[in-house]
Amino acid sequence: MLSRLHRNHKYLLLAFVIYSLFFINKAFHIDDPFTIDIAKAINKNFFSVPSSFSTNPILFSNPRLMGYYYAPIIRLFGEKEAWLHIFNLPFSLLAISSMFFISLRFTGKSLLPTLWLVVSPAFIIMSHSIMLDIPLLGFFLFSMIVFINGIDSSNNKLLLLSGVLAGITILIKYSGLLLIPLMLIYALLFSKKRCSFLFLFIPLAIFFLWGAHNLICYKKFGFTQVLGMRLNLWSWQVIAHRMLACFSFISGTSIAGLFIVPFLLRNKSNFCLFLISLPVCLCFFLCKDIFSEYSILEKSFLLLFFVASVFLTLTMFKTIFLFFLKKTRDKDKLFLSLWFIMLLFFTIFIQFVAARFVLLLFPPLFLYLHNELVDFKAHSSNFFKKMVIFSISITFIISTVLAVGDYFFAEIYRNFTRFLKEESFVNKKIYFCPQAYSYYDAWGYAYYLNKYYPEKENYKIIKSLDKIDGDVFFVSPSNLTLPIGFEDKCTADNSTIRKILIAQYNYDNNVIMHNMKYQAGFYSDDWGLLPFKVSLQGKTIERFSIYKLIPNG
């Protein structure tokens, strides 16, 4: 049985590699350019400190270990999309393998939790990026399984290795600090030696060494800067919005939980929790200001996501409550519940909500759900087995549709900047808004503008007639995908210049991943509480307007 599971694990890895090759040339977008920018800065100043790290809040918001990983790759192969995605693929495989071995520990020879994770939209789509989230997930789970095996076998070598791995995780992203309390909880629950948690001083030492480096080189600590910035954003409205987004994204970007919920209702206490979840979630919709822009169908999907996520969260609170009342002694489920709840609170109160941040919640969620199904003997029924096959198939289809939609969404900005290089615009003066070159404001659009139009000083906004010499064109995105309205910021109150629209570059698609107009916020809940939207009719996701500028009058 175990040998067959390991064989299936290898087949899963191979299938994922083959599947990922179809997306290997995906354009860079959202936070991909930040990773590249850090690597490029390191290539220029490998041992000395790039000054941009201390002035740019985005570049300074996380440690730069992944920059050191990508720096030699970019030096050898350039900024080719395919190469960078190929070198990012091992982190996805690490996450899959680590989840597989954690599943063996907590579920006893079941591949199901690993499959639920791998086919989820959040995992598949984020695996096609070079952001920090998949490397974080891979090392997070790898650190956990090595530590768990070290505790269970009282193996100090494994505990030492887990401490180093946890330190590496922290240097990928500050969210890795959550490993320390999680490992401490596991040690307190399962360790036979009181001093086993002393190995946790290794990642703490790595973290404080990084902090000392920051203070010496930048005169400030990036972690405290970022934490202070996040805490300053606190308000009841912000926390409430994040909570709703989290409940939407947990179910909406995992999908599997929606199919599992009905099987958990066989338990009377769970059924009562479900009855509580339903009116609680319906109360959310009494807040007209929050949902006024959502259609009836969109509200229905939100209600479905809310109810499922709130119900699953309440079942974990129930497990914790019963354990401390000594009604149950299941330490495995207690640990998985604490793992999930801790990350849930971190996401709501510290992070902002996005599919890539909610992804860290999935391993404990799927492990817990599997164990719940085993306890209720639901997993042994023929109907459940058929449902599992159906749910995994449907989830995989949904994830693939979304992954393809996200592929073309990322392609917008690469294709548009190439379009401007076509014959009709060769040797023409093209002006962009200065914010268009800011990664913070413009994501992949800024990256490809910098790549194809690198000399920023040649693309300033015209403020007087004497600057118009020959054919002059102004380019502006005019839809609600990018964070700011460039056209309003760049050409407002300029009565000396008249704009004549000569061309538009539209991107239409049935899959909407990130757009304020359609309340879809896969990459940030600020864009909408729906993780995605699929429409039977194509919708305009982004529109670029190209104007010819002439003197007014």
Summary of the structure (lengths in Angstrom):
residues: 553
radius of gyration: 24.9
end to end distance: 82.4
largest distance: 85.5
contacts: 1842
relative contact order: 0.10
helix: 68%
strand: 9%
